Amino acid sequence: MSGIKILLITCIAFIAVYFFVRLRSSLFDLALLLLLLGTAVLFVILPDLTNRIAHYLGVGRGADLVFYISIIIFWFVILKLYARIRKLEQIITGIIRKDAIDSADQNKNTQ
């Protein structure tokens, strides 16, 4: 096994450990992570497999296929995070409005 394969597998393992220890997400998230990590390790150990899959899908090289899939995954993550931020903004706005109304009612009742 070459040095780059060892380095990549080590990085993948660190990502898995970090995810399991820090985030402790739902069962679906853990299953998805295991699937992605298993696929990543498989592609690192058997790089010719990505080339065969790429040629089957009409892509020139396996590295290009991995790059294209990564772009799609990154866009999905970005859009998911954007939706979560928007939802948090709406929740915070609602809390601030309620607090402002409650404060106004308290000030009205004390006068």
N, C-alpha and C positions, 0 to 999 in steps of 0.2 A: 504494500500500500504506500502510495507516494505521500510526501509531506503535505501537499495541498489538500488531499483527501482527509488526512488526519486533522488538519486545521479546520476544515469545513465541518466535519462531523463533531468536533469539539465545540465549535460555535453553535451548531444546532442543538447540542446537548445543553449548553448554557442557556439558550433561549427557552428550552423546555423546562428546565429547573426553575428559571426565573418566573415563567408563567404559572407553574404549579404552586410555587411558594408565595408569590406576591399577589396574584390576582384571584385565585380560587373561584373560578367562574362556574357556570352551569355545566351539567353533564354534556350537553350538546357542544359547548365551546371546547371542552376537554377532548371530546371525540374528534372534532374537527381539527384541533391542534395535533392530536396523535396521527391523524391521517396525513396532514401536511408535513409533519416532521418525518414520518415514515417514508413518504414520497421523496422528500428532500434527501434523506440518507440513501435511499435506493438509487436516486439519480447521481449522487456523488460516487457511490460504489460502482455503479454500472452506467457510465456516461454514454456508452453505445446505445443503450435503451432509449435515451432521449433522442438520439439521431434517428433511430428506427421509427419512433412515434412521430417525430417531426416530418420525416419523409412520407409517412402514411397520411399525414394531415396536409401535405403540400407545402411545408416550410423547409427552407434549405438546410438549416443546421439545428441541432438540438438546443444549442445555446440561444439561438434566436427564439425558439419555441418557449423556453423558460423565461426569456425576457418579455415576450408578449403576454404570457400568463401572469407574470409579476406585475406588469402595468395594469392589467384588468383587476387584479387583487388589490393593488394600491388605490385605484379609483373607487372600488367598492368600499374600502376602509375609509377613505376620505369622505365619501358621501354619507357613510354611516355616522362618522364623527360629526359631520356638519349637522345632520338631523338631530343628533343628541345635544349638540350645543344650542340649536334653535329651541328644542324642548326645554332645556334648562333656563334659557332666557325667558321663555313664557312663564315658567314656574316662578322665577325670581320676580318678574313683573307683577304677577298675581299676588305674591306675598307682600311686595312693597305697596301695592294699591290697597290691600286689605289693612295693612299697618297704618297707612296714611288716613284711611277712612276711620279706623278705630281711634287714632290720635285726635282727629277732628271731632269725633263724637265725645271723647273725654273732655276736650277743651270746651266744647259747647255746654256740656252738663255741669262743669265746674264754674261757669260764669253766671 
